[in-house]
């Protein structure tokens, strides 16, 4: 049973407008909600972009070792993120639980939400590390060359040890966001970008008296930085206002098992949904590989642009989780609706503007990655970016609406929607359009766009349904 299920109907009616005008919200309230959402979303989005910057730095340094090393790093990231995505979904449940407790003014549940998140990460880490530490065998089974798989395994041996502190940092981020103070996470991430670059440089190449550890050193450098960001987050949570008043680490050894069960019930569907989405784009890459090398290269570039754009609505989605969760906690049903729809609208507007920019600059973007725009790969990249016009907007809307639903602890039905949209519709249509209809690479992206658009539509309808139930 969620906090929504516990809302007293009489109290709910006292906080909402009459049902006939349930969504007629005064402009002043909408403006205030937009301001609060932006206050949360901007630091969170910049934090996500900082994570992308660190990954890009790793690849830039590794790329100097040669094309085989950069290919190995790409394969290693593919294996690593399967494990990390599972843990990330579970840690994402800390945010709605803490936000609901914050809205209900229950500091006891707030600190316990963070604690059970930290314990969940600890219990999960050994199974999650198993996949990266068996990366070479997995990649060989998937047909990769022995040399590339071996290099990827060296990278993963260094990278795998950083899973636990990285997951714990996500739990701390969820707690800090729940109390409307995500700025420390941004400051830590901004400091981590140059620190990561320096550590990778020293351990990869063996500079300034450090040992030359190659690919293992690059992974180990990221692990060291992950540990540093977590310790910095602990210091903020324990010593700085307003976090220290919650005493989040007092009696940390005591586990609230009922709340742990709730965290798993909310977080497990998020993990699976993330895997379904991640798996779809991995499968799309395999389809592109069956078409041609040119198609695969163009797909990877277009997908990288999509990933960069996605970071902003992903930040907005985390803000939506907090804003909706806080409203649920204080049983303000009108604010639940307002927070969700303002966040979705914000992401939709942003992605529409960015999509227009990508369409207008698609040839320049392709040339930035590939040089001459007359090249076949550059031309196909530009074509995929044009097809992605609908995909970019739908992707921003779906992640934000999913975040709003997480604020209600509603994750199981969205998981079902992900199965239907991403695989029964998205992957099936991508395969059919690419090979049966012979549209090749454009067909794959049309299928991705179709599946994502269906998912976004279903999530909006789901949120609207739950919001209307609150009013009724």
N, C-alpha and C positions, 0 to 999 in steps of 0.2 A: 504493500500500500504506500503510495507516494504522499508527499505533503499536500498535494492538490486534493487527493481523496479525503483528507482530513479537514478541509476547509468547511467551516460551519456555514450553511446556506444563508442564515440570517445575517451573519457577519459579512458574507460576500455581497449580499444585496445592498448593504450599507455603504459599500465602497465603489459601486459601479453605477453607471448611468442606466436609465430604463432600457429594457431589452430592445425596444424598437430603435434605439439610437446608440446601441452598444459600441459602435465603432466610430461614432461622431465625437472625436476627441478635440477639446479646445486647442487652438494653435499654441497657446502659451505652454500647455503641458507637453505638447509634441516637441517644441523648441527646447524645453528643459531636458526632456528625455534624450534628444539628439546630442545635447551638450554633454550629458553624463556618459552616454555611450561612446562618444568621441574621446572623452577623458580616459576611458579605459582602453578603447580600441587602438589608439595611436601608439602608446608604448608597447602594447602586445604585438601589433603588426610590425613595428620596428624591430622588436626582439626576434620575430620570425625571419625577417630579412637579414638580421645579423647572423642567424644560423646558416642561411644560404651563403652569406659572405664567407663564413669560416670553411664551409665545404668547398667553395670556389677557390679559396686560398690553398687548401690541401691539394686540389687537382692541379693548380698552377705550378706548385713546386714539384709535384710528382711528375708532371708532364715533361720536365727537363731531363728526366731519366730515360725518356724514349716512349714511343707509341705503345709498346708492350706493357710498360708500367702503368700508363694511363688507362689502358683497357682493363688491366688487372684491378686497378682502383675502382673503376666503374662496376665491375663484377662483384667486388668485395662489398661495395655499398648496397648492391642489390640484395645480397645475402644478409648483411647486417640489418637492413631496414625491415626485413620480414620479422626478425626478433624484436627489434626496437618498437615497431608499430604495435605489436601485441601489448608490450608494457606501457606504451604511451596511451593507448586507449584506456587501460585500467587506471593509470594516474590521472586521466582526464576527469574521472568521477569525483576526485577530491573537490574540484571547483564547485559543482552544483550542491554537494552536501554541505560544504562550508558556507556557501552563499545563502542557502536556505536557513542555516543556523544564524548567520549574521542578520538576516531579515527578521528572524524570530527573537533576536537579542539573546541568544543562548551561547555564551562563550565556551561553555563546557563541551558542547557538541562540535563547536568550531575547531577547538584544538584536537579533539578526538578524531575528527575527519582527517586532519593532516597526519596524525599518528598512524591511523589504520592505513593510510596511503603509503607511508614510509615502510610499515611492516609488510604490506602487500608487495611492494617492490623487492624487499629482502627475500620473501618467500619465493618470488618468481624468478629471481636472477639466475640461479643455476640452470634451470631448464632453458631460459632465454639465451644463456651463453653457449649452450650445447651446439646450437646451429652455426654460429660464426666459427667455433672451434673445429667444426667438421666441414668447413667451407670448401676445402680442396676436394674432398670426396664428392660433395654435392655438385660442384662445378664440373668435375670429370664425368659424373653420371649424366650431366646435361650436355655433354659433347664438347666442352671447352678444351683447349690445348693444355698439355701437361705443364708447360712452362708458365703460361698465363695463370692457370689455377694455382700453381705453387706460389707465385708472386702475390696473388690475391690472399692466399692463406697467411703469408707473412704479415700482410697489412692487417688482417683480421685478428691475428694473435695479439697485436698491439691494441687494436680498436675494441675488442670484446670486453676487456676489463673495465671499460668506461661506461658500460650499460647501466650499472646500478647508480652511480652518482648522477648520470644524466636523467634517469627516471626520477630520482629523488628531487632533482632540481625542478622537474615538471610539477611534482606535488607541491613544492614550495611556491612555485609560480601560481598554482591554482588557489592556494591559501591567501597569498598576498593580493591577488585579484579580487578575491571574495570580500576583502575589507577595503576595496576601492583604492588600493595602493600598489599598482603594478610597476611603478617607476624603478624600484631597486633592481628588478629583474632586467630591465632595459640597461641600466647602468652597468650591471655585472656583464651582460652580453657585449656591450660596447667595449669594455675593458678586455674581454676575452678574445676579441678579434685580433688585435695586434699580438697579444700573448700567444695565441695559437699559431700565428704566422711565425713568430720568433722560435717557438719550440719545434715546430715542424722543420724549419730551416736548420736548426742546430742538430737535431737528432737524425734527420734524413741525410744530410751531407757531412755530418761530423765536424762542425765548425766550432771555433773558440774553445778548443780542447775537449769537446764532447765526443763520444764515440760515434762513428759512422754506422748507423743501424739500418739504413735503407728503408724499405717499405715498412718493416716492423717499427722503426723509429717514428715514421709519420703517424702510424696508428697509436703508438704509445704517447706521442705528443698530444693527440686529441684526448686520450684518456686522462692525462695529467691535467689538461685544461678543464675537462668535465669535473674532475675532482675539485679543482680550484673554484669553479663556479658554484658547486654545491656548498662548499665550506663558506664561501662568501654569503650565499643565501641563508645558511644557518646563522651566521653572525647577525645579519639584518633581522631575522625572525626572532632571535633571542635577545638582542641588545638595543634595537632601535624602535622608536615610536612609529606607528601605534602598535606594532606587532608584539612588543615585549609584555604588554599588559595581559596578553592571552596566555602566557606561560606555556607555550606549546610543547616544550621539552620536559616539563615536570612530569615525573612518573611515566616517562616514555616507554618503559618496559611493560606497562599494563595495556593489554589489547582489549578493546571493546568489540567482542566477537559479533554481537548483533549488528553493530555498525559496519564491521568488516563484511558481513554477509550482504548488507545493503550496497556497499561499495562494489562488491563483485557483481551483484545483480545489475547495477547500473553500468559498470565499466566493461564487463565481458562483452555485451552486445556492441559497445563502441569499438572494442578491439577487433571484433570479427568484421564489423562494417568497414573499418579502416583497411583491413586485409583484403576484403572484397574489392574495394576501390583501388588499392595498390596493385592487386593481382590483375585487375582489368587492364591497367595501363602496361603492366609487364607482358600480359598476353597480347596486347595490341602491338608491342614491340616485336614479339615473335611472329605475328602475322606480317608485319612490315619486312622482317628478315626473309620470309618466304617469297615476298614479292621481288625485292632487289636490295642491294646495298645502298643504292641511292635513296630508296624509300625509307630505309631504316635511319639513315643519316638525317634526312629531312624531318622525319618524325621526332627524333631526339631533340633537334633544335627547337621545333615548334613546341614540344612538350616542356622544354626548359623555360621558354617564355611563359607558358601557362603556369608553371610552378612558381615563377617569380610573381606574376600577377596574383596568384592564389594566396600568397602570404598575407595580403591586406585583408581580404574577406575572412581568412582564417583567424586573424586577430579580432575582427569584428564578431566572429562567431563565439570566441572565448568571452568577449564582453557581453554578448547576448546571453550566454549561459549564466553569467554572474547577475546581470540585471533582472532576468526572468527569475532566477533562483532566489534573489533577495525579495522580489515581489511575492513569490510563493511563500517564503518564510514569514512575511508579515501579513499574509492573507489579503493582499491588495489585488484583487482579480482584475481590476481595470488596468493597473500598472503592468500586469503580466502580458496582456494584449499589447499594450503600448510599447513595452520594451521589445517584444518580439518583432512587431511589424516595423518599428523604426529601424531596428538593426538590419532587417532584410532589405528595407528600402535603401538604407545607406550603402550596403554592399551592391545592390542592383545599380544604383546611380554611378558608383565608383567604377564598377566593371564595364558599364556601358561607355563611360568616357575613355577608359583604357582600351576597350575593344576598338573604338573608333580610331584611337591613336595607332594601334597595331595595324589596322587595315590600311590606313594612310601611309604608314612607314614600313609595310611588310617587305618590300624589296630592299630597303636600306637595312632592315634587321637581318635579312638573309645574307646580304653582302658583308655585314659586320662579322658574321660567323665564318663565311665561306669565301670572301673576296668578291670576285666578279659576279654580278647579278645575272649574267648571261649563262652561267654554269647551270647544268640540268638540276643539280641538287638544290641550288639556290632558288631556281624557278619553282620547284616542287615545294620547297619550304614556304615560299610566299603564297602558293596556292593553299597549303594546309592552314596557314594563318588566316587566310580569308574564310575558309570553311569553318574555322574555329570561332568565328564571330558569335554564333549562338552558344557554342560550348563554353566560352569564357564567362559569359553572363550567367548561364545556368549553373556553372560550377561555383561561382561566387554566392548565388542565391541558396544553393543546396547546403553548402557548408554552414552558412549563417543560420538558416532555418533549423538545421540539425542541432546547432548550438543552443538555439532557443528551446528546442524540445528537451535537450539534456537538462536545462534549468528546471524542467518539470519532472525530471527523472524518467522521461519517456524515451527509452532506447531500444526496446524490443521490437516494437512495430516498425520504426525506421530501419532496423536490421532486415526485416522481411522486405521492406521496400527496396533496400539495396540489392538483395538477391534478385528480385524481379527486374529492377531497372538496369543494373549494371551487367548482369549476366544473361538473363532470359531475353532481354531486349537489346542492350548495348552490344555485348559480345556477339550474340547471334546475328544481329543486323550488320555489324562490322564485317563478320566473316562472309555473310551472304552478299553484301554489296561489293566487297573486294574481289571475291572469286566467282560467285555465281553471276552477278551482274557485270563483272569485269570492269569495275571502276577503280580497282587497284588501291593505291594509297589514299586517294580522296574518299573512297568507300569506307575505309577503316575509320577515318575521322568523322564522317557523317554518322556512322554507327555510334561512336563515342558521344557525339553531340546529342543524338537521339536518346540514348540511355540516360545521360546526365540531365537532359531536359525533363524526361519522365520522372526521374528521382526528385528533382527540384519541385515539380508540380505536386507530386504526392506528399512531400513534406509540408508544403504550404497548406494544402488541404487538411493535413493532419493537425497542424498547429491551429488553423482556423476552427476546426471541429472542437478541439480541447478548450480553446479560448471561449467558444460559444457555450460549452457545457458549464464553464465557470459562471457565466452570466445567468444561465438558466437555473 
